């Protein structure tokens, strides 16, 4: 039995299958996840990570959710109708947010870049799922 049973959100270490911490809010769990990731990188190197997931107690059952509060069941509904239409993580099935290596055209002055004019990526662009940390070419994430 977890010592965090009175908390609505849990940060899970999915590699070692244990609860790391409990939180009252989703934002609190997201902050804890970011701090945990930073601590792992600091202790073990910049490319190191321990896979984690945030869960929410729904009807007394820990349910994995993403950073937007969607359960995996909700994530598999094919909600994207724009830039990410047809894109889904093949591992955890989330489709709300990805890190994609892209090319940007922007106006740049001495003060720095202005709003980007155009952002492009293709099937070879490196893509990372922030939920389960799966990475690979964009074509891996298309369905």
CORTA-V801122 format. One record per pair of residues at least 12 apart in sequence whose ideal C-beta (glycine too) atoms are under 8 Angstrom apart, sorted by sequence separation. I is the first residue (numbers start at 0). GAP is how many residues later the second one is. If there is no record, write none. Layout:
<<I GAP> <I GAP>>
This chain:
<<9 12> <10 12> <19 12> <36 12> <53 12> <75 12> <83 12> <103 12> <104 12> <124 12> <125 12> <128 12> <8 13> <9 13> <53 13> <55 13> <57 13> <74 13> <104 13> <123 13> <124 13> <126 13> <8 14> <35 14> <83 14> <103 14> <104 14> <122 14> <123 14> <126 14> <3 15> <6 15> <7 15> <8 15> <36 15> <55 15> <79 15> <103 15> <122 15> <123 15> <2 16> <5 16> <6 16> <7 16> <8 16> <19 16> <35 16> <78 16> <79 16> <102 16> <103 16> <121 16> <122 16> <1 17> <3 17> <4 17> <6 17> <7 17> <8 17> <74 17> <75 17> <77 17> <78 17> <101 17> <102 17> <120 17> <3 18> <10 18> <74 18> <101 18> <102 18> <2 19> <8 19> <9 19> <32 19> <74 19> <75 19> <101 19> <122 19> <1 20> <8 20> <71 20> <74 20> <100 20> <10 21> <32 21> <71 21> <74 21> <99 21> <10 22> <71 22> <101 23> <29 24> <69 24> <100 24> <10 25> <28 25> <99 25> <100 25> <69 26> <99 26> <100 26> <99 27> <25 28> <63 28> <65 28> <67 28> <98 28> <99 28> <66 29> <67 29> <97 29> <98 29> <25 30> <65 30> <66 30> <97 30> <65 31> <97 31> <98 31> <19 32> <97 32> <96 33> <15 34> <14 35> <93 35> <14 36> <12 37> <13 37> <29 37> <91 37> <93 37> <12 38> <13 38> <90 38> <93 38> <99 38> <12 39> <13 39> <25 39> <91 39> <11 40> <88 40> <91 40> <10 41> <11 41> <25 41> <90 41> <10 42> <11 42> <88 42> <91 42> <10 43> <11 43> <25 43> <88 43> <90 43> <97 43> <9 44> <89 44> <8 45> <9 45> <88 45> <8 46> <9 46> <8 47> <9 47> <7 48> <8 48> <7 49> <6 50> <11 50> <89 50> <86 51> <89 51> <9 52> <11 52> <88 52> <87 53> <89 53> <86 54> <86 55> <87 55> <85 56> <86 56> <85 57> <66 63> <66 64> <65 65> <52 78> <52 79> <50 81> <50 82> <48 84>>
